[in-house]
Amino acid sequence: MEYRQLGRSGLMVSTLTMGTMTFGGSGNFAAIGATDIDGGRRQIDMCLDAGVNLIDTANMYSRGVSEEIVGAAIRGRRDDVLLSTKVRFPMGEGPNDEGLSRHHILNQVEASLRRLGTDHIDIYHVHEWDGLTPMEETLQTLDTLVTSGKVRYLGISNYAAWQLMKMLALADAHGWQRFVSNQIYYTLEARDAEYELVPLSIDQGLGIMVWSPLAGGLLSGKYRRNQQASEGRHLGEWSEPPVRDQEKLYDTIELVVEIADGHGVSPAQVSLAYLLTKPGVTTLVIGARKDEQLADNLAAADLVLTTEEIDRLDEVSAPPLTYPHWHQLAAAQARFNTSDLALYGPRRPA
């Protein structure tokens, strides 16, 4: 297992992170998975044995049950792992039971600490944009959590680039703690993040944590053109992520399967290994309903793709250049920097 520095922090994290959205299975999350305490302990054991040192969860996964399972599974070995959890989504029916207000953050961090059975959270992510709460209120509250020792590092997730940049600018202006990680959706199925979020993360020193790197299973190889998948969450009520270009997705999957066959590995491993070659990517958050799926995903840490294979995957999955990106490619490429090349560097269709 390789370990990479998380942004500009001194924290080293494994290139694969244990994701726990499948833990619990209550409410809407039943469509994703229903791993119980025994299963959670077994899967965490598999990850630790493979060298994974970061477990990612969220307070809203099964309304706290996922955190409870993680806490029970790591009891007695807390010092062996890093813990990431999140705050923002509704945790009750009241008007103050969601968002990034001081009230909600302080209530929820205490609840997460209790469920996880720990006195500190290693990485605390704001899980989604809150346009009503002043950014200063959110940032000052998060800064207090770090200085108090309840949180070690701050992360952010699912923000637009302008929102993230404004948060960083305010933190710098006030001398508050900065975010060190940006947890985003970024896959061969949808490389939208390359327009702004990946270059911004590189420029501002945020390590990228990729959630749902297999696009909710779409890149696992079980969904094929003109074939009916026998299982998978996209056959049920869970439709995240949305598929906007089905034919392009199938073209991508066909190439992934071809490359996988050439290496004698699964399509999932190819899809994961590809992302680990992308600029700015620190770690991929992987989770699975079944132990065998998890074992297969963990093996991706050892897969090395050739430059030609990466170029072919770049080309088949490349998003179109929207404005001003097509204009910059035509007029400014002689003065591109490292952050620019996260978008303009990968190969595109001729």
N, C-alpha and C positions, 0 to 999 in steps of 0.2 A: 504494500500500500504506500502510495506517495502522500506526502504532507506538504501543503502549500500555505503560505502566509496569507492571513485573511485581511485583505486590504492593506492599510498602513498600520495596522495593529501589530503587536508582537505575538499574536495568537497563531499557532500552527494547527491546521485542521486537515483531516483526511480528505482525499479527493472524492470519496463517497461518504455521504451522511445518511444515517438511519432516519427515514421518514415514518411517522406514526399516525397518519390520517386514517389508516385502516384499523387502528386500535379502538375498541369500544363498540362501534356499530349501532349507536342509538340515533333515532330521528332520521334525518336525510342521509346521514353517513352510513346507514345500513346498506346503501347501494354501492358503497366503496369496499367495505369489509367489516368484519366483526371479530377481530382478534381479541381473545380474552387474556387474562393475566398469564396463564401458563404459556399460551402462544406468544405473547409479547416477550416474556422472559427468554423463551427459546430463540426467537428471532434476534433479540438483542445479543444473546450469547453468540449467535452466528456472526453478527457484525463485529463484535469485539474480537472474536477469534481471527477475523479477516483483517484486523487492524483499523477498523472504523473507530474514531474517537469522538464523534459528534452525533448526538441524537436531537432531532428536531420535532417539536410538537407545537400545539397551540391550545389556548384555553378553550376556544370554541369547538375543537374537534370532539364531537359527541358530548358537547356541553360539559367539558371537564373530565370525562371518563378516560380519554387518552392520556392526559397528564397523570391521572391516578394510576393507570396501568404502568406507565413509565416509572413513576415513583416507586411502585412496589417492585418492579423488575430490577431496579438498580440499587435497592436497599442493601447496604453493607459494602457497596463498591462505588459510591458516589465519586470518589476521587479518581476513578478510572475513566470517567467520561466527562465531556462537555455537554451542557444542556442549552438548547435554544427553545424559547417559546414566544408567544405573541399576544398582542392585545389590540382590540378595536371593535370586533363584531359583537352583536347582542349576546348577553349572558343572562338576560332576564326580560321581563315584560315592561319594565318601567322606562320613563323617558330618559333617565340617566344611566341606563344599563348597557349603553353602547357608546362608541366614539373614543376620542382621544383627549377628553377633558381631564383635568387634574383629579377630579372626583373618581372617574371611571378607572383611570390608570392605577391610582393608589389602591382602590378596592381590589382590582384584578391582580395586581402583582402579589398582594398578600395571599389571595386565594390560590394563585399558581404555586407559590412557595409551599403552601400547606399541602396541596395535592401532590406535588413532586417530592415532598419530604426533604427539603433542602433549605439552607439559609441563604443561598444566592443562585441567581440565574446567570449563566455565562454570556449568552447573547439574547437580548430582549428586543424583539421586532415589533414595530408598529405595523400592523397587518394590512392596512388599507387606508386610503385617503379619507380625511374628515374635513370637509369644507366649512364646517360651522365653528369648530373650536379654533381660536387663534393659535397660530403656530408657536408663538412665544410661550403660551401656556403649556403646550405639549412638550416643547423642548426643555423648558425650565424644570418641569416635573421629571422628565427622563434624566436630566443632569443630576437632580437630587438623588435619584435612585442609584446612580453610579457612585456619587461621592459618599453615600451611606453604606455602600458595600453590598446592597441587595442585588445589584446588577453589575456585571463586569464590563460588558461591551453592548453597544446599541446597533440595531439593524433596522432596516426599512424594507417594505415589500409592497408591490402593486401600485407604486406612484408613477405619475407621468414625469417626464424629465424636468419640466419647469417647476413642478411642485417639489421635487427632490432638491433641485438646485437652490430654490428659495429657502428650504429648510437648512441646507448646508451653509448658505450665506448668513442666515440669522444666527446659527450656532457659532460661526466664526466671529460675527460682530459682537456677540455677548460673552464669548469665551466659554460657551457651554460644550459639553461632550458632543463629538461628531459621530455620525453613523460610520461603522467600519464595514458593514455588509449590505448588499442589496439583493434581496431574494426575489427572483423574477421568473416568469414563464419564458422559456427559451428552448426551442427544439428544432429538429429537422422539419417538423410539420409547420412551424411558424417561427420565422426569424425576425419578427417585427422589432424585437428589442435592439437589433443592430442599428436601427435608424437613429436612436437617441440614447437609450438607457445604457447600452454597453459602452459606447464612447464616453459618456458622462461618468460611468463608474470607473473606467480606466483613468480618465483625466483627474478625477477627484479622489482617487485612492480607495474606492470601495471594492471589496472582494465580492464577486458574484456567486451567489448560491442559487442554483437552478431548481425550481420546483416543477414537478411532473415532467421530468426530462424525456419520458417515453410518450408524452402527449396523452396521458390517461390510458396507456396501453395501445394506442393506435400504431405505434412504431415497434410493437413487439413481434410482428409478423403474423398475428392471428387474423388481422383484417386485410383481405386481399381483393383485388379487382375481380368481379363476377363470382365471388365465393361468399358463402354465408358463414360468418364466425359462429362457433358453437358456444362460446362464452366470452365474457368481457362486459365491463360496466357500460360501454356505449350501446349495448343491446337493451339496456334498461332505461331508467328515468334520468340517469346522470349524463348530461350532455356537455360537460366541460372537459376540454376546451372545444369551442365551436370549430367546425370544419368549413372553411370558406371556399376552398378549391379542391374538390374531391379528386378530380383527375390528376392534379399535380401531386396530391398526397399519394395516390396509387403509383404514380411514376417514381416517387421517392422511395416508397416501400419496396418496389421491384428491384431498385438498385441496392437498397440495404440488404435484401435477401440474397442477391447475387454475390455481394461482397462477403456476407456472412458465410455462404456456402464455400467460398474460396478459402476462408480461414478455418472452416469446420467449427464455427461458433453460432450462437443464436443471433437473429436480427436485433434483439434488444441490446446485446453487447456491442454491436457495431454502432447503434444509435447513441449509446452512452459514450463509447470511446471517441466518437466524432466530437461531441460537445467538450470533452476534456482537452481537445486541441485548440479550442477557441480562445482568443485573447480575453483576458480579464476573468475567465471562469476559474473559481477556486474549488468548488465542490458541487456535486450533484446530489440532490435529496431523493433517495430511492426508498420505495416501500412496496410491499407485496402482500396479497391475500394469502399466498401459499409459500411454504418454506422453500420449495424447489424453485419458485420464481425468484425469491430473494437470493438464493445461492447462485443462480444464473446471473443476476444483475451484479453481484459482488465480483464475479469473475471478469467483468468489464475493466476492472482496474489494471489488469495485466495485458489487455489487448492493445497492440500497437498497429495503427493503420498506416499504409504507405501514403506518401505525398500525392500520388496519382489518385488513390482512393478518396482522399480528403477533397481533392479538386473536383472529382466527379460528383461527390455528395454536395459540395458547395454549389455546383452548377445546376443540378437538378432541383434543388430546394430554394434557390435564390429568390428573394422577394423583389418585386419591381422597385426601381429607384423613384421615390416620390420627390416632389419639389420641397426644398431646394437642392436635394441630393443629386439629381441628374444634372443640374446646372453646375454644381461644384465639381462633379466628376469631369465635366467638359472643360471647365475654366480654371480650376484651382489645384489640380492634382500635383502640379510641380512643387507645391508647398504644403502637402499633407503631412500631418504628424502621426505619432503612434495611435492616438485615439481615433483619428480619421480613418486609419487603415482597418480598424475593426469592422467598418462598414464597406469601405472601398477596396479592401485587400482581397477578400475571398473571390474566387473565380465565379463568373456569371455567364449565362448563355451568350453566344456570339450574336 
